[in-house]
Amino acid sequence: MRAAGLGHKDAEWIAAATLDRYLQSIGQPQIYGTQYRFPNGGGVTMEPYDRAFLVDALRKALSAGDLASRERKLAEYAKLVAPAEDDGAEVGSN
């Protein structure tokens, strides 16, 4: 957060992404929409994601992008991910 306070633009996005990842790690929904999960069953998701928690202006101010840009990115990832056999486990996040 100090780097963001000093005006380092990349630090703002990293702070938002770090918070989202932390929230997911404690079983809470992300709030900026920076984390994508790729279930073994195929596809891609940002869930759990609380889209109503922040207004787009704040998402943009922290370089996380507005809801529409997050949904476009999700659709782009979905086109790249081929369905796989479902064994119930997750392979990672981005």
Secondary structure by P-SEA (a helix, b strand, c coil): cccccccaaaaaaaaaaaaaaaaaaacbbbcccccccccccbbbbccccccccccaaaaaaaccccaaaaaaaaaaaaaacccccccccccccc
